[in-house]
Amino acid sequence: MNKRLLIPMLMCLAGMGMAPSAMALEDIQFSGYFTMKATYGDVEVRDSSGNPTGSKAEYNHIYSDKLDFDTHGNHAGLKADASVADNLDVSLVFQAHGGPNHKYSVGVEWVYATYAMTDTFDLKVGKFKGPFFMVSEYLEVAYAYPWVTPPQEVYSTNPMSAVNGLDLLYNGNLGSLDFLFEVYGGSGNHDSFVMPNFVDDDPGGQATAAGLSKGKMVDFSTNNMIGFNTVIGKGGVSFRAGYFTTKVDVASFGISQATGTFGGVGLIVDWRNLLVYSEYIVRDTSNDLAAAFPDQKAWYLTLGYRFGNTLPYVTYGGMDKGADDSRYALKQTSATLGLRQEVSDTAAVKFEIHHAMPDADSTDVGKYGLFDSPVVNDKGTLFSASFDLIF
């Protein structure tokens, strides 16, 4: 079967699926998703002279020199939808993440009510997936996109996932075009890995005093968030634009009511056998966030072509400093060769070879890119595979 990454399926998984008309257990509609990844990357750490240290680098907290089947890129989720009135639905999502920090502990990832105000306007209330970037709303549903892991230069810049608040959504037409526009706002609690270059630099002993180390996750909260997301398309082509701003508190860094803004544009072309994904994003934060979340800009372009149930693709990505010249901002480019193979109507296996080339300015801490240390020859090759399923 010639599989298509259809937007209707994605939106169903993201929370817009049909709901039953009764509250009996047998009338509640269930759906779910599952991803298991294997990663490997034998990349040597170098010293300031460029010589190998004998240690191995990790890459974006997913790849290491061990064949790893338990990373935080593994996910399992179960979604329940119920209708409590003709125009009122309730959705609940349980999710478990892999990796040493989460250990597949199950929690309520999202829970929200959707009120159908009209045929084209919906109001969502509760804890919902934030439409921050192009595939953010279904980031854990890996079957829904072509890659093993979404391009990490872009998606590593935003550690937020859910919003506790309101989401007003219009889903209709603009002339002959499909048109979606939403405005959302709220707050949230999140966690993020501490920047490895900040830990190594340890300015004034701040990292040591805060008990920060590489691989450690730091809690932070957001409030007064407001943003918009819009998608316009026709047939197999869609264009996306979005922006949001929020206040940020990071207790480990002694930061309160800092400001972060994120914006981006994206394009999906799914025409005949041709597949194109591309995004460009910007993160702009206040100066007190320069160590935790420095200004960044990032981009990628994915080109693929289907041969029956087989999709080979290539991705070129990059990230660079943003508006402010923080010495902790990351720079790198990467090239990825991937293959997606459909194994059933609801399952796929994928393989990727990812070659990353970190860079830095002379005033920066070092050439880290998404590695946790500078690496020999300032480049490294990573390997990954995944099994992705929806049900």
C-alpha positions as a Markdown table, in Angstrom:
| # | Residue | x | y | z |
|---|---|---|---|---|
| 1 | Met | 0.0 | 0.0 | 0.0 |
| 2 | Asn | 1.3 | 3.5 | -0.9 |
| 3 | Lys | 1.2 | 5.2 | 2.5 |
| 4 | Arg | 0.7 | 8.9 | 2.8 |
| 5 | Leu | 1.4 | 11.0 | 5.9 |
| 6 | Leu | -2.0 | 12.5 | 5.9 |
| 7 | Ile | -2.8 | 15.6 | 8.0 |
| 8 | Pro | -6.3 | 14.3 | 8.9 |
| 9 | Met | -4.7 | 11.2 | 10.6 |
| 10 | Leu | -2.2 | 13.4 | 12.5 |
| 11 | Met | -4.9 | 15.8 | 13.7 |
| 12 | Cys | -7.0 | 12.8 | 14.9 |
| 13 | Leu | -4.0 | 11.6 | 16.9 |
| 14 | Ala | -3.3 | 15.1 | 18.2 |
| 15 | Gly | -6.8 | 15.3 | 19.7 |
| 16 | Met | -9.4 | 16.0 | 17.1 |
| 17 | Gly | -10.7 | 12.4 | 16.6 |
| 18 | Met | -14.3 | 11.2 | 16.7 |
| 19 | Ala | -15.8 | 10.7 | 20.2 |
| 20 | Pro | -18.6 | 8.4 | 21.2 |
| 21 | Ser | -22.0 | 9.6 | 22.3 |
| 22 | Ala | -22.3 | 7.8 | 25.6 |
| 23 | Met | -20.2 | 7.5 | 28.7 |
| 24 | Ala | -20.3 | 3.7 | 29.1 |
| 25 | Leu | -16.8 | 2.2 | 29.0 |
| 26 | Glu | -17.5 | 0.3 | 25.8 |
| 27 | Asp | -18.4 | 3.6 | 24.1 |
| 28 | Ile | -15.2 | 5.3 | 24.9 |
| 29 | Gln | -12.9 | 5.3 | 21.9 |
| 30 | Phe | -9.3 | 4.3 | 22.4 |
| 31 | Ser | -6.3 | 4.9 | 20.2 |
| 32 | Gly | -2.6 | 4.8 | 20.9 |
| 33 | Tyr | 1.0 | 4.9 | 19.7 |
| 34 | Phe | 4.3 | 3.3 | 20.4 |
| 35 | Thr | 7.9 | 3.9 | 19.4 |
| 36 | Met | 11.0 | 1.9 | 20.2 |
| 37 | Lys | 14.4 | 3.2 | 19.0 |
| 38 | Ala | 17.9 | 1.8 | 18.9 |
| 39 | Thr | 20.8 | 4.2 | 18.8 |
| 40 | Tyr | 24.6 | 4.0 | 18.5 |
| 41 | Gly | 27.4 | 6.5 | 18.0 |
| 42 | Asp | 31.1 | 5.8 | 18.8 |
| 43 | Val | 32.5 | 9.4 | 18.8 |
| 44 | Glu | 35.6 | 10.3 | 20.7 |
| 45 | Val | 36.0 | 13.4 | 23.0 |
| 46 | Arg | 39.0 | 15.6 | 22.3 |
| 47 | Asp | 40.9 | 18.0 | 24.5 |
| 48 | Ser | 41.6 | 21.6 | 23.8 |
| 49 | Ser | 44.6 | 20.6 | 21.6 |
| 50 | Gly | 42.4 | 18.3 | 19.5 |
| 51 | Asn | 43.8 | 15.1 | 20.9 |
| 52 | Pro | 41.6 | 12.2 | 21.9 |
| 53 | Thr | 40.9 | 11.9 | 25.7 |
| 54 | Gly | 39.8 | 8.3 | 25.7 |
| 55 | Ser | 36.2 | 9.3 | 26.6 |
| 56 | Lys | 33.2 | 8.9 | 24.4 |
| 57 | Ala | 30.7 | 11.7 | 23.6 |
| 58 | Glu | 26.9 | 11.6 | 23.8 |
| 59 | Tyr | 24.8 | 13.3 | 21.3 |
| 60 | Asn | 21.6 | 15.1 | 22.3 |
| 61 | His | 21.2 | 12.7 | 25.2 |
| 62 | Ile | 20.0 | 10.0 | 22.8 |
| 63 | Tyr | 23.2 | 8.6 | 21.2 |
| 64 | Ser | 26.2 | 7.0 | 23.0 |
| 65 | Asp | 29.0 | 4.5 | 22.3 |
| 66 | Lys | 26.6 | 1.7 | 23.5 |
| 67 | Leu | 23.9 | 0.2 | 21.4 |
| 68 | Asp | 21.0 | 1.6 | 23.4 |
| 69 | Phe | 17.4 | 0.4 | 23.2 |
| 70 | Asp | 16.3 | 2.6 | 26.1 |
| 71 | Thr | 16.5 | 6.3 | 25.3 |
| 72 | His | 14.2 | 9.2 | 26.0 |
| 73 | Gly | 13.2 | 8.9 | 22.4 |
| 74 | Asn | 11.1 | 5.9 | 23.2 |
| 75 | His | 7.4 | 6.6 | 23.8 |
| 76 | Ala | 4.1 | 4.8 | 24.5 |
| 77 | Gly | 0.8 | 6.5 | 24.7 |
| 78 | Leu | -2.9 | 5.6 | 25.1 |
| 79 | Lys | -5.6 | 8.1 | 24.3 |
| 80 | Ala | -9.3 | 8.0 | 25.4 |
| 81 | Asp | -12.0 | 10.1 | 23.9 |
| 82 | Ala | -15.5 | 10.5 | 25.2 |
| 83 | Ser | -18.5 | 12.7 | 24.2 |
| 84 | Val | -20.4 | 14.2 | 27.2 |
| 85 | Ala | -22.8 | 16.2 | 25.1 |
| 86 | Asp | -23.5 | 16.9 | 21.4 |
| 87 | Asn | -20.9 | 19.6 | 21.3 |
| 88 | Leu | -18.6 | 18.7 | 24.1 |
| 89 | Asp | -15.8 | 16.1 | 24.1 |
| 90 | Val | -13.3 | 15.1 | 26.7 |
| 91 | Ser | -9.8 | 13.6 | 25.9 |
| 92 | Leu | -7.3 | 11.9 | 28.2 |
| 93 | Val | -3.8 | 10.8 | 27.2 |
| 94 | Phe | -1.6 | 8.6 | 29.3 |
| 95 | Gln | 2.1 | 8.5 | 28.2 |
| 96 | Ala | 5.3 | 6.8 | 29.2 |
| 97 | His | 8.8 | 7.9 | 28.1 |
| 98 | Gly | 11.9 | 5.7 | 28.1 |
| 99 | Gly | 15.4 | 6.6 | 29.2 |
| 100 | Pro | 17.1 | 6.7 | 32.6 |
| 101 | Asn | 15.3 | 9.9 | 33.7 |
| 102 | His | 11.7 | 8.8 | 33.0 |
| 103 | Lys | 12.0 | 5.0 | 33.2 |
| 104 | Tyr | 8.7 | 4.5 | 31.5 |
| 105 | Ser | 6.7 | 5.9 | 34.4 |
| 106 | Val | 3.2 | 6.4 | 33.3 |
| 107 | Gly | 1.5 | 9.8 | 33.7 |
| 108 | Val | -1.3 | 11.9 | 32.4 |
| 109 | Glu | 0.3 | 13.8 | 29.6 |
| 110 | Trp | -2.7 | 15.7 | 28.4 |
| 111 | Val | -6.3 | 16.1 | 29.5 |
| 112 | Tyr | -8.7 | 18.6 | 28.0 |
| 113 | Ala | -12.3 | 19.3 | 27.0 |
| 114 | Thr | -13.2 | 20.5 | 23.5 |
| 115 | Tyr | -16.3 | 22.6 | 23.0 |
| 116 | Ala | -17.6 | 22.9 | 19.4 |
| 117 | Met | -18.8 | 26.5 | 19.3 |
| 118 | Thr | -19.8 | 26.2 | 15.7 |
| 119 | Asp | -19.0 | 24.0 | 12.7 |
| 120 | Thr | -15.7 | 25.7 | 12.3 |
| 121 | Phe | -14.8 | 27.1 | 15.8 |
| 122 | Asp | -13.6 | 24.9 | 18.7 |
| 123 | Leu | -12.5 | 25.9 | 22.2 |
| 124 | Lys | -10.1 | 23.6 | 24.0 |
| 125 | Val | -9.7 | 23.9 | 27.8 |
| 126 | Gly | -7.2 | 21.9 | 29.9 |
| 127 | Lys | -3.7 | 20.5 | 29.4 |
| 128 | Phe | -3.1 | 20.1 | 25.7 |
| 129 | Lys | -0.1 | 19.6 | 23.4 |
| 130 | Gly | 1.3 | 22.9 | 22.3 |
| 131 | Pro | 1.4 | 23.7 | 18.6 |
| 132 | Phe | 4.9 | 25.2 | 18.9 |
| 133 | Phe | 6.6 | 23.9 | 15.7 |
| 134 | Met | 5.3 | 22.1 | 12.7 |
| 135 | Val | 5.2 | 18.5 | 14.2 |
| 136 | Ser | 5.1 | 19.5 | 17.9 |
| 137 | Glu | 1.5 | 18.4 | 18.4 |
| 138 | Tyr | 2.4 | 14.8 | 17.4 |
| 139 | Leu | 6.1 | 14.7 | 18.3 |
| 140 | Glu | 5.8 | 11.4 | 20.2 |
| 141 | Val | 3.7 | 9.8 | 17.4 |
| 142 | Ala | 6.7 | 8.9 | 15.3 |
| 143 | Tyr | 4.7 | 6.9 | 12.8 |
| 144 | Ala | 3.2 | 10.2 | 11.6 |
| 145 | Tyr | 6.4 | 11.7 | 10.2 |
| 146 | Pro | 9.2 | 10.3 | 8.0 |
| 147 | Trp | 12.2 | 10.4 | 10.3 |
| 148 | Val | 13.5 | 8.2 | 13.1 |
| 149 | Thr | 13.9 | 11.4 | 15.1 |
| 150 | Pro | 12.6 | 14.9 | 14.0 |
| 151 | Pro | 15.6 | 17.1 | 12.9 |
| 152 | Gln | 17.3 | 17.8 | 16.2 |
| 153 | Glu | 18.7 | 21.2 | 15.4 |
| 154 | Val | 15.2 | 22.5 | 15.3 |
| 155 | Tyr | 13.3 | 20.4 | 17.9 |
| 156 | Ser | 16.1 | 20.5 | 20.6 |
| 157 | Thr | 15.5 | 24.3 | 20.9 |
| 158 | Asn | 12.1 | 23.9 | 22.5 |
| 159 | Pro | 11.9 | 21.6 | 25.6 |
| 160 | Met | 8.2 | 22.6 | 26.2 |
| 161 | Ser | 5.4 | 20.2 | 25.3 |
| 162 | Ala | 2.1 | 20.9 | 27.0 |
| 163 | Val | 0.1 | 24.0 | 27.8 |
| 164 | Asn | -2.3 | 24.4 | 30.7 |
| 165 | Gly | -4.8 | 26.8 | 29.4 |
| 166 | Leu | -7.1 | 27.7 | 26.5 |
| 167 | Asp | -6.9 | 27.1 | 22.8 |
| 168 | Leu | -9.3 | 28.8 | 20.4 |
| 169 | Leu | -9.2 | 27.1 | 17.0 |
| 170 | Tyr | -10.8 | 27.9 | 13.6 |
| 171 | Asn | -10.7 | 25.0 | 11.1 |
| 172 | Gly | -12.4 | 25.9 | 7.8 |
| 173 | Asn | -11.6 | 27.4 | 4.4 |
| 174 | Leu | -10.1 | 30.5 | 2.9 |
| 175 | Gly | -11.5 | 30.6 | -0.5 |
| 176 | Ser | -10.5 | 27.3 | -2.1 |
| 177 | Leu | -7.8 | 26.7 | 0.5 |
| 178 | Asp | -7.9 | 24.7 | 3.7 |
| 179 | Phe | -7.3 | 27.1 | 6.6 |
| 180 | Leu | -6.5 | 26.5 | 10.3 |
| 181 | Phe | -5.9 | 29.3 | 12.7 |
| 182 | Glu | -5.6 | 29.0 | 16.5 |
| 183 | Val | -4.7 | 31.3 | 19.4 |
| 184 | Tyr | -3.6 | 29.7 | 22.7 |
| 185 | Gly | -2.4 | 30.8 | 26.1 |
| 186 | Gly | -1.6 | 29.4 | 29.5 |
| 187 | Ser | 1.2 | 28.1 | 31.7 |
| 188 | Gly | 3.1 | 24.9 | 32.3 |
| 189 | Asn | 5.8 | 22.9 | 34.1 |
| 190 | His | 8.6 | 21.3 | 32.1 |
| 191 | Asp | 12.1 | 19.9 | 32.3 |
| 192 | Ser | 15.1 | 20.2 | 30.1 |
| 193 | Phe | 18.7 | 18.9 | 30.0 |
| 194 | Val | 21.3 | 21.4 | 31.3 |
| 195 | Met | 23.6 | 22.8 | 28.6 |
| 196 | Pro | 26.8 | 20.7 | 28.6 |
| 197 | Asn | 29.0 | 23.7 | 27.6 |
| 198 | Phe | 27.7 | 25.6 | 30.6 |
| 199 | Val | 28.6 | 22.7 | 33.0 |
| 200 | Asp | 32.1 | 22.6 | 31.5 |
| 201 | Asp | 32.6 | 26.3 | 31.6 |
| 202 | Asp | 31.1 | 26.6 | 35.2 |
| 203 | Pro | 31.3 | 30.4 | 35.3 |
| 204 | Gly | 31.9 | 31.6 | 38.8 |
| 205 | Gly | 31.2 | 28.1 | 40.1 |
| 206 | Gln | 27.5 | 28.5 | 39.3 |
| 207 | Ala | 27.0 | 25.0 | 37.8 |
| 208 | Thr | 28.8 | 23.4 | 40.8 |
| 209 | Ala | 26.9 | 25.4 | 43.3 |
| 210 | Ala | 23.6 | 24.4 | 41.7 |
| 211 | Gly | 24.6 | 20.8 | 41.6 |
| 212 | Leu | 24.4 | 20.7 | 37.8 |
| 213 | Ser | 26.1 | 18.0 | 35.8 |
| 214 | Lys | 25.9 | 16.7 | 32.2 |
| 215 | Gly | 22.8 | 14.7 | 31.6 |
| 216 | Lys | 21.0 | 16.3 | 34.5 |
| 217 | Met | 17.5 | 17.6 | 33.9 |
| 218 | Val | 16.4 | 20.9 | 35.2 |
| 219 | Asp | 12.9 | 21.9 | 36.1 |
| 220 | Phe | 11.4 | 25.1 | 34.8 |
| 221 | Ser | 8.0 | 26.7 | 34.5 |
| 222 | Thr | 6.3 | 29.0 | 32.1 |
| 223 | Asn | 3.5 | 31.5 | 32.6 |
| 224 | Asn | 1.7 | 34.3 | 30.7 |
| 225 | Met | 2.2 | 32.3 | 27.5 |
| 226 | Ile | 0.3 | 33.4 | 24.4 |
| 227 | Gly | 0.8 | 32.3 | 20.9 |
| 228 | Phe | -0.7 | 31.6 | 17.5 |
| 229 | Asn | -0.5 | 28.8 | 14.9 |
| 230 | Thr | -1.8 | 28.8 | 11.4 |
| 231 | Val | -1.7 | 26.3 | 8.6 |
| 232 | Ile | -2.9 | 27.0 | 5.0 |
| 233 | Gly | -2.9 | 24.3 | 2.3 |
| 234 | Lys | -4.4 | 22.6 | -0.6 |
| 235 | Gly | -4.1 | 19.1 | -1.8 |
| 236 | Gly | -0.7 | 17.7 | -0.7 |
| 237 | Val | 0.9 | 21.1 | 0.1 |
| 238 | Ser | 0.6 | 23.0 | 3.4 |
| 239 | Phe | 2.4 | 26.0 | 4.8 |
| 240 | Arg | 2.7 | 26.6 | 8.5 |
| 241 | Ala | 3.6 | 29.8 | 10.6 |
| 242 | Gly | 3.6 | 30.2 | 14.3 |
| 243 | Tyr | 4.8 | 32.4 | 17.2 |
| 244 | Phe | 4.6 | 32.4 | 21.0 |
| 245 | Thr | 6.0 | 34.3 | 23.9 |
| 246 | Thr | 6.1 | 33.3 | 27.5 |
| 247 | Lys | 7.6 | 34.2 | 30.9 |
| 248 | Val | 10.1 | 31.6 | 32.3 |
| 249 | Asp | 11.2 | 30.7 | 35.8 |
| 250 | Val | 14.3 | 28.5 | 36.3 |
| 251 | Ala | 14.9 | 28.0 | 40.0 |
| 252 | Ser | 18.2 | 26.2 | 39.5 |
| 253 | Phe | 19.6 | 29.2 | 37.8 |
| 254 | Gly | 17.9 | 31.7 | 40.1 |
| 255 | Ile | 15.9 | 33.1 | 37.2 |
| 256 | Ser | 12.4 | 34.5 | 37.6 |
| 257 | Gln | 10.1 | 36.1 | 35.0 |
| 258 | Ala | 12.5 | 36.0 | 32.2 |
| 259 | Thr | 11.1 | 36.2 | 28.7 |
| 260 | Gly | 11.3 | 33.7 | 25.8 |
| 261 | Thr | 9.9 | 34.1 | 22.3 |
| 262 | Phe | 9.8 | 31.4 | 19.6 |
| 263 | Gly | 8.8 | 31.8 | 16.0 |
| 264 | Gly | 8.9 | 29.6 | 12.9 |
| 265 | Val | 7.6 | 28.8 | 9.4 |
| 266 | Gly | 7.3 | 25.4 | 7.8 |
| 267 | Leu | 6.4 | 23.6 | 4.6 |
| 268 | Ile | 5.1 | 20.1 | 3.8 |
| 269 | Val | 4.8 | 18.9 | 0.2 |
| 270 | Asp | 3.3 | 15.4 | -0.2 |
| 271 | Trp | 2.7 | 15.3 | -3.9 |
| 272 | Arg | 2.5 | 12.0 | -5.9 |
| 273 | Asn | 5.7 | 10.2 | -4.7 |
| 274 | Leu | 7.6 | 13.3 | -3.7 |
| 275 | Leu | 7.9 | 14.3 | 0.0 |
| 276 | Val | 9.3 | 17.6 | 1.3 |
| 277 | Tyr | 9.5 | 18.8 | 4.9 |
| 278 | Ser | 11.3 | 22.1 | 5.8 |
| 279 | Glu | 11.3 | 24.5 | 8.7 |
| 280 | Tyr | 13.1 | 27.6 | 9.9 |
| 281 | Ile | 12.8 | 28.6 | 13.6 |
| 282 | Val | 14.1 | 31.4 | 15.9 |
| 283 | Arg | 14.4 | 31.4 | 19.7 |
| 284 | Asp | 14.9 | 34.8 | 21.3 |
| 285 | Thr | 15.3 | 35.0 | 25.0 |
| 286 | Ser | 16.2 | 37.8 | 27.6 |
| 287 | Asn | 19.8 | 38.1 | 28.7 |
| 288 | Asp | 19.2 | 36.2 | 32.0 |
| 289 | Leu | 18.4 | 33.1 | 30.0 |
| 290 | Ala | 21.6 | 33.2 | 28.0 |
| 291 | Ala | 23.1 | 30.2 | 29.9 |
| 292 | Ala | 19.9 | 28.1 | 30.1 |
| 293 | Phe | 18.2 | 28.9 | 26.8 |
| 294 | Pro | 20.5 | 31.1 | 24.6 |
| 295 | Asp | 19.2 | 32.7 | 21.5 |
| 296 | Gln | 19.2 | 30.3 | 18.6 |
| 297 | Lys | 18.1 | 29.9 | 15.0 |
| 298 | Ala | 17.8 | 26.6 | 13.3 |
| 299 | Trp | 16.5 | 25.0 | 10.1 |
| 300 | Tyr | 16.3 | 21.8 | 8.0 |
| 301 | Leu | 15.2 | 20.5 | 4.6 |
| 302 | Thr | 14.1 | 16.9 | 4.0 |
| 303 | Leu | 13.6 | 15.5 | 0.5 |
| 304 | Gly | 12.2 | 12.0 | 0.0 |
| 305 | Tyr | 10.7 | 9.9 | -2.8 |
| 306 | Arg | 8.5 | 6.9 | -2.4 |
| 307 | Phe | 9.0 | 3.6 | -4.2 |
| 308 | Gly | 5.9 | 1.7 | -3.3 |
| 309 | Asn | 6.1 | 1.1 | 0.5 |
| 310 | Thr | 9.7 | 2.3 | 0.7 |
| 311 | Leu | 10.7 | 6.0 | 1.3 |
| 312 | Pro | 14.4 | 6.9 | 1.1 |
| 313 | Tyr | 15.1 | 10.5 | 2.2 |
| 314 | Val | 17.9 | 12.9 | 2.9 |
| 315 | Thr | 17.9 | 15.8 | 5.5 |
| 316 | Tyr | 20.2 | 18.7 | 5.7 |
| 317 | Gly | 20.0 | 20.7 | 8.9 |
| 318 | Gly | 21.8 | 23.4 | 10.9 |
| 319 | Met | 21.7 | 25.7 | 13.9 |
| 320 | Asp | 23.5 | 28.9 | 14.7 |
| 321 | Lys | 23.5 | 31.8 | 17.2 |
| 322 | Gly | 20.5 | 34.0 | 17.4 |
| 323 | Ala | 20.1 | 37.7 | 17.9 |
| 324 | Asp | 22.3 | 37.9 | 21.0 |
| 325 | Asp | 25.9 | 36.5 | 20.9 |
| 326 | Ser | 25.8 | 34.1 | 23.9 |
| 327 | Arg | 28.9 | 32.0 | 24.3 |
| 328 | Tyr | 26.6 | 29.1 | 25.1 |
| 329 | Ala | 24.7 | 29.2 | 21.9 |
| 330 | Leu | 25.2 | 26.1 | 19.7 |
| 331 | Lys | 26.4 | 25.9 | 16.1 |
| 332 | Gln | 26.5 | 22.9 | 13.8 |
| 333 | Thr | 25.4 | 21.5 | 10.5 |
| 334 | Ser | 24.3 | 18.0 | 9.8 |
| 335 | Ala | 23.4 | 15.6 | 7.0 |
| 336 | Thr | 21.1 | 12.6 | 7.4 |
| 337 | Leu | 20.4 | 9.6 | 5.1 |
| 338 | Gly | 17.2 | 7.8 | 6.0 |
| 339 | Leu | 14.9 | 5.0 | 5.0 |
| 340 | Arg | 11.3 | 4.3 | 6.0 |
| 341 | Gln | 9.7 | 1.0 | 5.2 |
| 342 | Glu | 6.0 | 0.3 | 5.8 |
| 343 | Val | 5.4 | -3.1 | 7.4 |
| 344 | Ser | 1.6 | -2.8 | 7.7 |
| 345 | Asp | -1.1 | -0.2 | 7.4 |
| 346 | Thr | -0.2 | 1.1 | 10.9 |
| 347 | Ala | 3.4 | 0.3 | 11.4 |
| 348 | Ala | 6.8 | 1.2 | 9.9 |
| 349 | Val | 10.5 | 0.6 | 10.5 |
| 350 | Lys | 13.0 | 3.4 | 9.9 |
| 351 | Phe | 16.8 | 3.7 | 9.7 |
| 352 | Glu | 19.1 | 6.7 | 9.8 |
| 353 | Ile | 22.7 | 7.6 | 9.4 |
| 354 | His | 23.3 | 11.1 | 10.9 |
| 355 | His | 26.6 | 13.0 | 10.4 |
| 356 | Ala | 27.0 | 16.0 | 12.6 |
| 357 | Met | 29.6 | 18.7 | 12.3 |
| 358 | Pro | 29.7 | 21.1 | 15.3 |
| 359 | Asp | 31.3 | 24.5 | 15.1 |
| 360 | Ala | 31.8 | 27.6 | 17.3 |
| 361 | Asp | 33.1 | 31.2 | 17.3 |
| 362 | Ser | 36.4 | 32.0 | 18.9 |
| 363 | Thr | 34.6 | 33.5 | 21.9 |
| 364 | Asp | 32.5 | 30.4 | 22.6 |
| 365 | Val | 33.2 | 27.7 | 25.2 |
| 366 | Gly | 34.0 | 25.2 | 22.4 |
| 367 | Lys | 32.7 | 23.3 | 19.4 |
| 368 | Tyr | 29.9 | 21.3 | 21.1 |
| 369 | Gly | 27.0 | 21.4 | 18.7 |
| 370 | Leu | 24.5 | 18.8 | 20.1 |
| 371 | Phe | 27.4 | 16.7 | 21.5 |
| 372 | Asp | 28.0 | 16.9 | 25.2 |
| 373 | Ser | 31.8 | 17.6 | 24.6 |
| 374 | Pro | 34.0 | 18.8 | 21.8 |
| 375 | Val | 34.8 | 15.8 | 19.6 |
| 376 | Val | 37.8 | 14.6 | 17.6 |
| 377 | Asn | 37.9 | 16.2 | 14.1 |
| 378 | Asp | 34.9 | 18.2 | 15.0 |
| 379 | Lys | 32.5 | 15.7 | 13.5 |
| 380 | Gly | 30.7 | 12.5 | 14.3 |
| 381 | Thr | 28.5 | 9.9 | 12.7 |
| 382 | Leu | 25.5 | 8.4 | 14.5 |
| 383 | Phe | 23.2 | 5.4 | 13.7 |
| 384 | Ser | 19.6 | 4.8 | 14.7 |
| 385 | Ala | 16.6 | 2.7 | 13.9 |
| 386 | Ser | 13.0 | 2.7 | 15.1 |
| 387 | Phe | 9.8 | 0.7 | 15.1 |
| 388 | Asp | 6.8 | 3.0 | 15.0 |
| 389 | Leu | 3.2 | 1.9 | 15.5 |
| 390 | Ile | -0.3 | 3.4 | 15.9 |
| 391 | Phe | -3.3 | 1.5 | 17.0 |
